Amino acid sequence: MTKNPTPVDLTDLPEAITRYLVGRAAKDAPAAAPAFAPHATVTDDGHTYEGVEAITRWLGRTDSEYTCTTTLTGAERDAPDRYTVHQHLEGNFPGGTVDLHCRFVLTHGLISELRIAP
């Protein structure tokens, strides 16, 4: 991440990030999974998932585990291949609300790394 990230309009995010976000909003793991590179990693809630198969299982589990609404609140380009998307979630998960930072690394137009943290 750079010290001076550049704000990005949510409509101008790279296609892979948009595909992931749209798939997540629709609770459609098969639609979101193609956004990831074959050997991608996702780190969420203290766990790391490696490879598209494990990521697809994670997507399906998180889609069915809780009911929540997600509001995209902003995005920045941190470097040519790195973006951060900010989300506000409200739902029936522990705590009920959380603001998350989704940090994406892209390789050849696909998500190679995603770190999700408050």
Helices and strands as residue ranges (DSSP letters): E 6-7, G 10-12, H 15-25, H 29-32, G 33-35, E 36-44, E 47-50, H 52-65, E 68-79, E 82-91, E 97-107, E 110-117
